[in-house]
Amino acid sequence: MEIKVMLEKMIGQEAGVNQSPTLSAKLISVGNKCVWEVTPNHYGIRNNNHVGERFTLPLWISENCFWGV
């Protein structure tokens, strides 16, 4: 199955994302790149001031956030 199709099924789900300031984010949309929204830190309060901010990642990195390497 194509990566993009697999990621589209995960929209709205939260995952561990190393590129997020809080190390977690929710997948918002999938196109040529994925749009993620920062969610609260599960390990404390560090960087929670970034909650709600959005950032983009390539499909291949986004895929690894859900299914690993």
Secondary structure by P-SEA (a helix, b strand, c coil): ccaaaaaaaacccccccccccccbbbbcccccbbbbbbccccccccccccccccccccaaaaaaacccc
